[in-house]
Amino acid sequence: MKSTSSIEEECLSCHGTGKINQKKCPACNGTGTSLTEDGQKLLKFLRDSIRTSEH
Protein backbone atom coordinates (compact mmCIF):
# COMPACT_ATOMS: atom_id res chain seq x y z
CA MET A 1 0.00 0.00 0.00
CA LYS A 2 1.43 3.34 -1.05
CA SER A 3 1.21 6.29 1.32
CA THR A 4 1.71 9.89 0.28
CA SER A 5 1.98 12.96 2.44
CA SER A 6 2.15 16.58 1.43
CA ILE A 7 4.44 19.02 3.19
CA GLU A 8 2.84 22.15 1.73
CA GLU A 9 -0.71 23.37 1.40
CA GLU A 10 -2.47 26.45 0.09
CA CYS A 11 -2.21 29.37 2.50
CA LEU A 12 -5.50 29.73 4.36
CA SER A 13 -5.07 33.49 4.76
CA CYS A 14 -4.62 34.48 1.10
CA HIS A 15 -6.05 31.31 -0.52
CA GLY A 16 -2.86 30.72 -2.49
CA THR A 17 -2.58 34.15 -4.10
CA GLY A 18 0.28 35.38 -1.92
CA LYS A 19 -1.46 38.72 -1.44
CA ILE A 20 -4.10 40.27 0.77
CA ASN A 21 -5.47 43.66 -0.32
CA GLN A 22 -2.67 43.97 -2.91
CA LYS A 23 0.02 43.51 -0.21
CA LYS A 24 2.25 40.52 0.47
CA CYS A 25 0.47 38.04 2.73
CA PRO A 26 2.13 38.05 6.17
CA ALA A 27 1.09 34.47 6.91
CA CYS A 28 2.95 32.91 3.94
CA ASN A 29 5.34 35.77 3.15
CA GLY A 30 3.87 36.02 -0.34
CA THR A 31 4.47 32.41 -1.38
CA GLY A 32 0.81 31.38 -1.35
CA THR A 33 1.66 28.19 0.53
CA SER A 34 2.25 27.14 4.11
CA LEU A 35 3.73 24.04 5.70
CA THR A 36 1.44 21.24 6.77
CA GLU A 37 1.94 19.59 10.16
CA ASP A 38 4.15 16.97 8.45
CA GLY A 39 6.11 19.74 6.76
CA GLN A 40 6.70 21.49 10.08
CA LYS A 41 7.90 18.22 11.64
CA LEU A 42 10.29 17.64 8.74
CA LEU A 43 11.66 21.18 8.95
CA LYS A 44 12.19 20.83 12.72
CA PHE A 45 13.99 17.52 12.20
CA LEU A 46 16.29 19.03 9.57
CA ARG A 47 17.06 22.10 11.68
CA ASP A 48 17.79 19.95 14.74
CA SER A 49 20.03 17.68 12.65
CA ILE A 50 22.01 20.65 11.35
CA ARG A 51 22.44 22.08 14.85
CA THR A 52 23.62 18.71 16.15
CA SER A 53 26.16 18.30 13.35
CA GLU A 54 27.56 21.81 13.95
CA HIS A 55 28.63 20.95 17.52
PDB file of N, H, CA, C and O in Angstrom:
ATOM      1  N   MET A   1       0.834  -1.181   0.000  1.00  0.00           N
ATOM      2  CA  MET A   1       0.000   0.000   0.000  1.00  0.00           C
ATOM      3  C   MET A   1       0.878   1.243   0.000  1.00  0.00           C
ATOM      4  O   MET A   1       1.764   1.378   0.844  1.00  0.00           O
ATOM      5  N   LYS A   2       0.644   2.132  -0.921  1.00  0.00           N
ATOM      6  H   LYS A   2      -0.075   2.023  -1.607  1.00  0.00           H
ATOM      7  CA  LYS A   2       1.433   3.341  -1.054  1.00  0.00           C
ATOM      8  C   LYS A   2       0.815   4.460  -0.220  1.00  0.00           C
ATOM      9  O   LYS A   2      -0.398   4.670  -0.237  1.00  0.00           O
ATOM     10  N   SER A   3       1.666   5.168   0.505  1.00  0.00           N
ATOM     11  H   SER A   3       2.651   4.998   0.519  1.00  0.00           H
ATOM     12  CA  SER A   3       1.208   6.289   1.322  1.00  0.00           C
ATOM     13  C   SER A   3       1.894   7.560   0.845  1.00  0.00           C
ATOM     14  O   SER A   3       3.107   7.576   0.635  1.00  0.00           O
ATOM     15  N   THR A   4       1.126   8.613   0.676  1.00  0.00           N
ATOM     16  H   THR A   4       0.141   8.600   0.847  1.00  0.00           H
ATOM     17  CA  THR A   4       1.713   9.892   0.284  1.00  0.00           C
ATOM     18  C   THR A   4       1.337  10.940   1.311  1.00  0.00           C
ATOM     19  O   THR A   4       0.270  10.880   1.921  1.00  0.00           O
ATOM     20  N   SER A   5       2.217  11.887   1.490  1.00  0.00           N
ATOM     21  H   SER A   5       3.084  11.935   0.993  1.00  0.00           H
ATOM     22  CA  SER A   5       1.979  12.961   2.438  1.00  0.00           C
ATOM     23  C   SER A   5       2.501  14.251   1.833  1.00  0.00           C
ATOM     24  O   SER A   5       3.586  14.281   1.254  1.00  0.00           O
ATOM     25  N   SER A   6       1.737  15.296   1.966  1.00  0.00           N
ATOM     26  H   SER A   6       0.855  15.271   2.437  1.00  0.00           H
ATOM     27  CA  SER A   6       2.145  16.582   1.432  1.00  0.00           C
ATOM     28  C   SER A   6       2.786  17.405   2.541  1.00  0.00           C
ATOM     29  O   SER A   6       2.351  17.349   3.692  1.00  0.00           O
ATOM     30  N   ILE A   7       3.810  18.161   2.199  1.00  0.00           N
ATOM     31  H   ILE A   7       4.163  18.206   1.265  1.00  0.00           H
ATOM     32  CA  ILE A   7       4.441  19.016   3.195  1.00  0.00           C
ATOM     33  C   ILE A   7       4.022  20.475   3.045  1.00  0.00           C
ATOM     34  O   ILE A   7       4.315  21.300   3.910  1.00  0.00           O
ATOM     35  N   GLU A   8       3.336  20.793   1.947  1.00  0.00           N
ATOM     36  H   GLU A   8       3.098  20.122   1.244  1.00  0.00           H
ATOM     37  CA  GLU A   8       2.839  22.150   1.733  1.00  0.00           C
ATOM     38  C   GLU A   8       1.361  22.119   1.412  1.00  0.00           C
ATOM     39  O   GLU A   8       0.837  21.139   0.882  1.00  0.00           O
ATOM     40  N   GLU A   9       0.700  23.221   1.747  1.00  0.00           N
ATOM     41  H   GLU A   9       1.126  24.017   2.177  1.00  0.00           H
ATOM     42  CA  GLU A   9      -0.706  23.373   1.396  1.00  0.00           C
ATOM     43  C   GLU A   9      -0.964  24.833   1.047  1.00  0.00           C
ATOM     44  O   GLU A   9      -0.144  25.704   1.339  1.00  0.00           O
ATOM     45  N   GLU A  10      -2.087  25.089   0.431  1.00  0.00           N
ATOM     46  H   GLU A  10      -2.753  24.381   0.194  1.00  0.00           H
ATOM     47  CA  GLU A  10      -2.467  26.452   0.086  1.00  0.00           C
ATOM     48  C   GLU A  10      -2.626  27.275   1.358  1.00  0.00           C
ATOM     49  O   GLU A  10      -3.223  26.816   2.332  1.00  0.00           O
ATOM     50  N   CYS A  11      -2.095  28.479   1.343  1.00  0.00           N
ATOM     51  H   CYS A  11      -1.610  28.851   0.552  1.00  0.00           H
ATOM     52  CA  CYS A  11      -2.213  29.367   2.499  1.00  0.00           C
ATOM     53  C   CYS A  11      -3.687  29.672   2.759  1.00  0.00           C
ATOM     54  O   CYS A  11      -4.423  30.060   1.851  1.00  0.00           O
ATOM     55  N   LEU A  12      -4.101  29.492   4.001  1.00  0.00           N
ATOM     56  H   LEU A  12      -3.503  29.178   4.738  1.00  0.00           H
ATOM     57  CA  LEU A  12      -5.497  29.728   4.358  1.00  0.00           C
ATOM     58  C   LEU A  12      -5.830  31.217   4.423  1.00  0.00           C
ATOM     59  O   LEU A  12      -6.990  31.600   4.269  1.00  0.00           O
ATOM     60  N   SER A  13      -4.826  32.052   4.648  1.00  0.00           N
ATOM     61  H   SER A  13      -3.884  31.740   4.773  1.00  0.00           H
ATOM     62  CA  SER A  13      -5.073  33.489   4.764  1.00  0.00           C
ATOM     63  C   SER A  13      -5.324  34.156   3.417  1.00  0.00           C
ATOM     64  O   SER A  13      -6.242  34.966   3.284  1.00  0.00           O
ATOM     65  N   CYS A  14      -4.505  33.816   2.412  1.00  0.00           N
ATOM     66  H   CYS A  14      -3.760  33.159   2.520  1.00  0.00           H
ATOM     67  CA  CYS A  14      -4.619  34.477   1.102  1.00  0.00           C
ATOM     68  C   CYS A  14      -5.188  33.551   0.030  1.00  0.00           C
ATOM     69  O   CYS A  14      -5.351  33.961  -1.119  1.00  0.00           O
ATOM     70  N   HIS A  15      -5.488  32.312   0.396  1.00  0.00           N
ATOM     71  H   HIS A  15      -5.355  31.979   1.329  1.00  0.00           H
ATOM     72  CA  HIS A  15      -6.046  31.309  -0.524  1.00  0.00           C
ATOM     73  C   HIS A  15      -5.138  31.045  -1.724  1.00  0.00           C
ATOM     74  O   HIS A  15      -5.605  30.825  -2.841  1.00  0.00           O
ATOM     75  N   GLY A  16      -3.826  31.073  -1.464  1.00  0.00           N
ATOM     76  H   GLY A  16      -3.446  31.251  -0.556  1.00  0.00           H
ATOM     77  CA  GLY A  16      -2.856  30.719  -2.491  1.00  0.00           C
ATOM     78  C   GLY A  16      -2.422  31.840  -3.408  1.00  0.00           C
ATOM     79  O   GLY A  16      -1.596  31.621  -4.294  1.00  0.00           O
ATOM     80  N   THR A  17      -2.958  33.043  -3.219  1.00  0.00           N
ATOM     81  H   THR A  17      -3.628  33.221  -2.498  1.00  0.00           H
ATOM     82  CA  THR A  17      -2.584  34.150  -4.104  1.00  0.00           C
ATOM     83  C   THR A  17      -1.286  34.826  -3.694  1.00  0.00           C
ATOM     84  O   THR A  17      -0.615  35.439  -4.524  1.00  0.00           O
ATOM     85  N   GLY A  18      -0.926  34.718  -2.419  1.00  0.00           N
ATOM     86  H   GLY A  18      -1.471  34.220  -1.745  1.00  0.00           H
ATOM     87  CA  GLY A  18       0.281  35.383  -1.925  1.00  0.00           C
ATOM     88  C   GLY A  18       0.052  36.830  -1.535  1.00  0.00           C
ATOM     89  O   GLY A  18       0.964  37.496  -1.047  1.00  0.00           O
ATOM     90  N   LYS A  19      -1.166  37.322  -1.748  1.00  0.00           N
ATOM     91  H   LYS A  19      -1.908  36.781  -2.144  1.00  0.00           H
ATOM     92  CA  LYS A  19      -1.461  38.724  -1.441  1.00  0.00           C
ATOM     93  C   LYS A  19      -2.796  38.861  -0.733  1.00  0.00           C
ATOM     94  O   LYS A  19      -3.728  38.088  -0.955  1.00  0.00           O
ATOM     95  N   ILE A  20      -2.860  39.872   0.128  1.00  0.00           N
ATOM     96  H   ILE A  20      -2.103  40.500   0.308  1.00  0.00           H
ATOM     97  CA  ILE A  20      -4.103  40.274   0.773  1.00  0.00           C
ATOM     98  C   ILE A  20      -4.207  41.781   0.591  1.00  0.00           C
ATOM     99  O   ILE A  20      -3.323  42.527   1.013  1.00  0.00           O
ATOM    100  N   ASN A  21      -5.280  42.222  -0.034  1.00  0.00           N
ATOM    101  H   ASN A  21      -5.998  41.616  -0.376  1.00  0.00           H
ATOM    102  CA  ASN A  21      -5.468  43.658  -0.320  1.00  0.00           C
ATOM    103  C   ASN A  21      -4.265  44.253  -1.050  1.00  0.00           C
ATOM    104  O   ASN A  21      -3.791  45.334  -0.701  1.00  0.00           O
ATOM    105  N   GLN A  22      -3.781  43.546  -2.056  1.00  0.00           N
ATOM    106  H   GLN A  22      -4.167  42.668  -2.340  1.00  0.00           H
ATOM    107  CA  GLN A  22      -2.668  43.973  -2.908  1.00  0.00           C
ATOM    108  C   GLN A  22      -1.332  44.078  -2.174  1.00  0.00           C
ATOM    109  O   GLN A  22      -0.386  44.663  -2.703  1.00  0.00           O
ATOM    110  N   LYS A  23      -1.238  43.520  -0.962  1.00  0.00           N
ATOM    111  H   LYS A  23      -2.005  43.045  -0.533  1.00  0.00           H
ATOM    112  CA  LYS A  23       0.018  43.513  -0.214  1.00  0.00           C
ATOM    113  C   LYS A  23       0.424  42.069   0.057  1.00  0.00           C
ATOM    114  O   LYS A  23      -0.417  41.173   0.120  1.00  0.00           O
ATOM    115  N   LYS A  24       1.729  41.863   0.214  1.00  0.00           N
ATOM    116  H   LYS A  24       2.412  42.591   0.162  1.00  0.00           H
ATOM    117  CA  LYS A  24       2.246  40.523   0.475  1.00  0.00           C
ATOM    118  C   LYS A  24       1.595  39.941   1.727  1.00  0.00           C
ATOM    119  O   LYS A  24       1.529  40.594   2.768  1.00  0.00           O
ATOM    120  N   CYS A  25       1.126  38.728   1.611  1.00  0.00           N
ATOM    121  H   CYS A  25       1.180  38.197   0.765  1.00  0.00           H
ATOM    122  CA  CYS A  25       0.471  38.042   2.726  1.00  0.00           C
ATOM    123  C   CYS A  25       1.490  37.801   3.847  1.00  0.00           C
ATOM    124  O   CYS A  25       2.538  37.200   3.611  1.00  0.00           O
ATOM    125  N   PRO A  26       1.186  38.265   5.061  1.00  0.00           N
ATOM    126  CA  PRO A  26       2.128  38.055   6.165  1.00  0.00           C
ATOM    127  C   PRO A  26       2.182  36.605   6.651  1.00  0.00           C
ATOM    128  O   PRO A  26       3.187  36.183   7.222  1.00  0.00           O
ATOM    129  N   ALA A  27       1.130  35.856   6.434  1.00  0.00           N
ATOM    130  H   ALA A  27       0.313  36.199   5.971  1.00  0.00           H
ATOM    131  CA  ALA A  27       1.095  34.468   6.905  1.00  0.00           C
ATOM    132  C   ALA A  27       2.033  33.565   6.109  1.00  0.00           C
ATOM    133  O   ALA A  27       2.680  32.687   6.679  1.00  0.00           O
ATOM    134  N   CYS A  28       2.111  33.776   4.793  1.00  0.00           N
ATOM    135  H   CYS A  28       1.585  34.489   4.330  1.00  0.00           H
ATOM    136  CA  CYS A  28       2.946  32.909   3.941  1.00  0.00           C
ATOM    137  C   CYS A  28       4.127  33.657   3.331  1.00  0.00           C
ATOM    138  O   CYS A  28       4.900  33.090   2.559  1.00  0.00           O
ATOM    139  N   ASN A  29       4.260  34.932   3.683  1.00  0.00           N
ATOM    140  H   ASN A  29       3.632  35.393   4.310  1.00  0.00           H
ATOM    141  CA  ASN A  29       5.337  35.772   3.151  1.00  0.00           C
ATOM    142  C   ASN A  29       5.280  35.884   1.630  1.00  0.00           C
ATOM    143  O   ASN A  29       6.307  36.010   0.963  1.00  0.00           O
ATOM    144  N   GLY A  30       4.066  35.835   1.098  1.00  0.00           N
ATOM    145  H   GLY A  30       3.231  35.732   1.640  1.00  0.00           H
ATOM    146  CA  GLY A  30       3.869  36.022  -0.336  1.00  0.00           C
ATOM    147  C   GLY A  30       4.034  34.781  -1.193  1.00  0.00           C
ATOM    148  O   GLY A  30       3.951  34.870  -2.418  1.00  0.00           O
ATOM    149  N   THR A  31       4.264  33.628  -0.584  1.00  0.00           N
ATOM    150  H   THR A  31       4.332  33.556   0.411  1.00  0.00           H
ATOM    151  CA  THR A  31       4.466  32.411  -1.378  1.00  0.00           C
ATOM    152  C   THR A  31       3.157  31.759  -1.802  1.00  0.00           C
ATOM    153  O   THR A  31       3.110  31.040  -2.801  1.00  0.00           O
ATOM    154  N   GLY A  32       2.094  32.010  -1.042  1.00  0.00           N
ATOM    155  H   GLY A  32       2.131  32.594  -0.231  1.00  0.00           H
ATOM    156  CA  GLY A  32       0.811  31.382  -1.346  1.00  0.00           C
ATOM    157  C   GLY A  32       0.666  29.990  -0.770  1.00  0.00           C
ATOM    158  O   GLY A  32      -0.371  29.348  -0.938  1.00  0.00           O
ATOM    159  N   THR A  33       1.710  29.516  -0.086  1.00  0.00           N
ATOM    160  H   THR A  33       2.553  30.037   0.050  1.00  0.00           H
ATOM    161  CA  THR A  33       1.661  28.195   0.531  1.00  0.00           C
ATOM    162  C   THR A  33       2.127  28.274   1.977  1.00  0.00           C
ATOM    163  O   THR A  33       2.800  29.223   2.380  1.00  0.00           O
ATOM    164  N   SER A  34       1.760  27.269   2.741  1.00  0.00           N
ATOM    165  H   SER A  34       1.214  26.498   2.413  1.00  0.00           H
ATOM    166  CA  SER A  34       2.249  27.143   4.110  1.00  0.00           C
ATOM    167  C   SER A  34       2.565  25.674   4.359  1.00  0.00           C
ATOM    168  O   SER A  34       2.095  24.797   3.634  1.00  0.00           O
ATOM    169  N   LEU A  35       3.357  25.416   5.380  1.00  0.00           N
ATOM    170  H   LEU A  35       3.738  26.129   5.969  1.00  0.00           H
ATOM    171  CA  LEU A  35       3.726  24.042   5.698  1.00  0.00           C
ATOM    172  C   LEU A  35       2.584  23.328   6.407  1.00  0.00           C
ATOM    173  O   LEU A  35       1.898  23.904   7.252  1.00  0.00           O
ATOM    174  N   THR A  36       2.396  22.080   6.051  1.00  0.00           N
ATOM    175  H   THR A  36       2.953  21.612   5.365  1.00  0.00           H
ATOM    176  CA  THR A  36       1.442  21.237   6.772  1.00  0.00           C
ATOM    177  C   THR A  36       2.102  20.813   8.088  1.00  0.00           C
ATOM    178  O   THR A  36       3.261  21.140   8.340  1.00  0.00           O
ATOM    179  N   GLU A  37       1.372  20.097   8.907  1.00  0.00           N
ATOM    180  H   GLU A  37       0.430  19.831   8.702  1.00  0.00           H
ATOM    181  CA  GLU A  37       1.942  19.589  10.160  1.00  0.00           C
ATOM    182  C   GLU A  37       3.142  18.685   9.867  1.00  0.00           C
ATOM    183  O   GLU A  37       4.157  18.754  10.559  1.00  0.00           O
ATOM    184  N   ASP A  38       3.023  17.836   8.836  1.00  0.00           N
ATOM    185  H   ASP A  38       2.198  17.780   8.274  1.00  0.00           H
ATOM    186  CA  ASP A  38       4.146  16.968   8.452  1.00  0.00           C
ATOM    187  C   ASP A  38       5.331  17.794   7.968  1.00  0.00           C
ATOM    188  O   ASP A  38       6.480  17.463   8.257  1.00  0.00           O
ATOM    189  N   GLY A  39       5.056  18.858   7.241  1.00  0.00           N
ATOM    190  H   GLY A  39       4.122  19.127   7.007  1.00  0.00           H
ATOM    191  CA  GLY A  39       6.115  19.738   6.760  1.00  0.00           C
ATOM    192  C   GLY A  39       6.840  20.425   7.905  1.00  0.00           C
ATOM    193  O   GLY A  39       8.063  20.564   7.874  1.00  0.00           O
ATOM    194  N   GLN A  40       6.095  20.853   8.910  1.00  0.00           N
ATOM    195  H   GLN A  40       5.102  20.740   8.935  1.00  0.00           H
ATOM    196  CA  GLN A  40       6.699  21.488  10.082  1.00  0.00           C
ATOM    197  C   GLN A  40       7.571  20.498  10.851  1.00  0.00           C
ATOM    198  O   GLN A  40       8.645  20.857  11.333  1.00  0.00           O
ATOM    199  N   LYS A  41       7.109  19.252  10.965  1.00  0.00           N
ATOM    200  H   LYS A  41       6.236  18.960  10.574  1.00  0.00           H
ATOM    201  CA  LYS A  41       7.901  18.218  11.639  1.00  0.00           C
ATOM    202  C   LYS A  41       9.196  17.950  10.881  1.00  0.00           C
ATOM    203  O   LYS A  41      10.258  17.811  11.487  1.00  0.00           O
ATOM    204  N   LEU A  42       9.106  17.878   9.558  1.00  0.00           N
ATOM    205  H   LEU A  42       8.243  17.991   9.066  1.00  0.00           H
ATOM    206  CA  LEU A  42      10.290  17.641   8.739  1.00  0.00           C
ATOM    207  C   LEU A  42      11.280  18.794   8.871  1.00  0.00           C
ATOM    208  O   LEU A  42      12.480  18.564   9.024  1.00  0.00           O
ATOM    209  N   LEU A  43      10.795  20.014   8.815  1.00  0.00           N
ATOM    210  H   LEU A  43       9.820  20.200   8.692  1.00  0.00           H
ATOM    211  CA  LEU A  43      11.661  21.182   8.948  1.00  0.00           C
ATOM    212  C   LEU A  43      12.346  21.194  10.314  1.00  0.00           C
ATOM    213  O   LEU A  43      13.539  21.483  10.402  1.00  0.00           O
ATOM    214  N   LYS A  44      11.613  20.887  11.367  1.00  0.00           N
ATOM    215  H   LYS A  44      10.644  20.651  11.296  1.00  0.00           H
ATOM    216  CA  LYS A  44      12.192  20.829  12.716  1.00  0.00           C
ATOM    217  C   LYS A  44      13.279  19.760  12.778  1.00  0.00           C
ATOM    218  O   LYS A  44      14.353  19.996  13.333  1.00  0.00           O
ATOM    219  N   PHE A  45      13.005  18.594  12.214  1.00  0.00           N
ATOM    220  H   PHE A  45      12.133  18.403  11.763  1.00  0.00           H
ATOM    221  CA  PHE A  45      13.993  17.517  12.202  1.00  0.00           C
ATOM    222  C   PHE A  45      15.271  17.961  11.487  1.00  0.00           C
ATOM    223  O   PHE A  45      16.375  17.736  11.984  1.00  0.00           O
ATOM    224  N   LEU A  46      15.121  18.585  10.332  1.00  0.00           N
ATOM    225  H   LEU A  46      14.225  18.768   9.928  1.00  0.00           H
ATOM    226  CA  LEU A  46      16.289  19.032   9.567  1.00  0.00           C
ATOM    227  C   LEU A  46      17.075  20.093  10.325  1.00  0.00           C
ATOM    228  O   LEU A  46      18.304  20.040  10.375  1.00  0.00           O
ATOM    229  N   ARG A  47      16.374  21.054  10.913  1.00  0.00           N
ATOM    230  H   ARG A  47      15.375  21.098  10.872  1.00  0.00           H
ATOM    231  CA  ARG A  47      17.058  22.104  11.684  1.00  0.00           C
ATOM    232  C   ARG A  47      17.799  21.508  12.878  1.00  0.00           C
ATOM    233  O   ARG A  47      18.944  21.871  13.145  1.00  0.00           O
ATOM    234  N   ASP A  48      17.146  20.594  13.596  1.00  0.00           N
ATOM    235  H   ASP A  48      16.215  20.299  13.379  1.00  0.00           H
ATOM    236  CA  ASP A  48      17.786  19.949  14.743  1.00  0.00           C
ATOM    237  C   ASP A  48      19.000  19.139  14.304  1.00  0.00           C
ATOM    238  O   ASP A  48      20.014  19.124  15.000  1.00  0.00           O
ATOM    239  N   SER A  49      18.912  18.471  13.171  1.00  0.00           N
ATOM    240  H   SER A  49      18.088  18.483  12.605  1.00  0.00           H
ATOM    241  CA  SER A  49      20.031  17.678  12.652  1.00  0.00           C
ATOM    242  C   SER A  49      21.212  18.565  12.300  1.00  0.00           C
ATOM    243  O   SER A  49      22.361  18.208  12.558  1.00  0.00           O
ATOM    244  N   ILE A  50      20.935  19.714  11.714  1.00  0.00           N
ATOM    245  H   ILE A  50      20.001  20.004  11.504  1.00  0.00           H
ATOM    246  CA  ILE A  50      22.007  20.648  11.347  1.00  0.00           C
ATOM    247  C   ILE A  50      22.672  21.189  12.606  1.00  0.00           C
ATOM    248  O   ILE A  50      23.899  21.269  12.676  1.00  0.00           O
ATOM    249  N   ARG A  51      21.874  21.557  13.592  1.00  0.00           N
ATOM    250  H   ARG A  51      20.878  21.492  13.535  1.00  0.00           H
ATOM    251  CA  ARG A  51      22.438  22.080  14.847  1.00  0.00           C
ATOM    252  C   ARG A  51      23.315  21.035  15.523  1.00  0.00           C
ATOM    253  O   ARG A  51      24.386  21.359  16.037  1.00  0.00           O
ATOM    254  N   THR A  52      22.868  19.789  15.524  1.00  0.00           N
ATOM    255  H   THR A  52      21.998  19.526  15.106  1.00  0.00           H
ATOM    256  CA  THR A  52      23.618  18.710  16.153  1.00  0.00           C
ATOM    257  C   THR A  52      24.947  18.489  15.436  1.00  0.00           C
ATOM    258  O   THR A  52      25.970  18.265  16.084  1.00  0.00           O
ATOM    259  N   SER A  53      24.941  18.551  14.120  1.00  0.00           N
ATOM    260  H   SER A  53      24.110  18.733  13.594  1.00  0.00           H
ATOM    261  CA  SER A  53      26.164  18.302  13.354  1.00  0.00           C
ATOM    262  C   SER A  53      27.143  19.468  13.442  1.00  0.00           C
ATOM    263  O   SER A  53      28.328  19.292  13.157  1.00  0.00           O
ATOM    264  N   GLU A  54      26.679  20.647  13.828  1.00  0.00           N
ATOM    265  H   GLU A  54      25.717  20.789  14.059  1.00  0.00           H
ATOM    266  CA  GLU A  54      27.561  21.809  13.949  1.00  0.00           C
ATOM    267  C   GLU A  54      28.360  21.787  15.248  1.00  0.00           C
ATOM    268  O   GLU A  54      29.343  22.517  15.378  1.00  0.00           O
ATOM    269  N   HIS A  55      27.953  20.963  16.208  1.00  0.00           N
ATOM    270  H   HIS A  55      27.154  20.370  16.102  1.00  0.00           H
ATOM    271  CA  HIS A  55      28.629  20.948  17.517  1.00  0.00           C
ATOM    272  C   HIS A  55      29.550  19.789  17.650  1.00  0.00           C
ATOM    273  O   HIS A  55      30.195  19.629  18.686  1.00  0.00           O
TER     274      HIS A  55
END
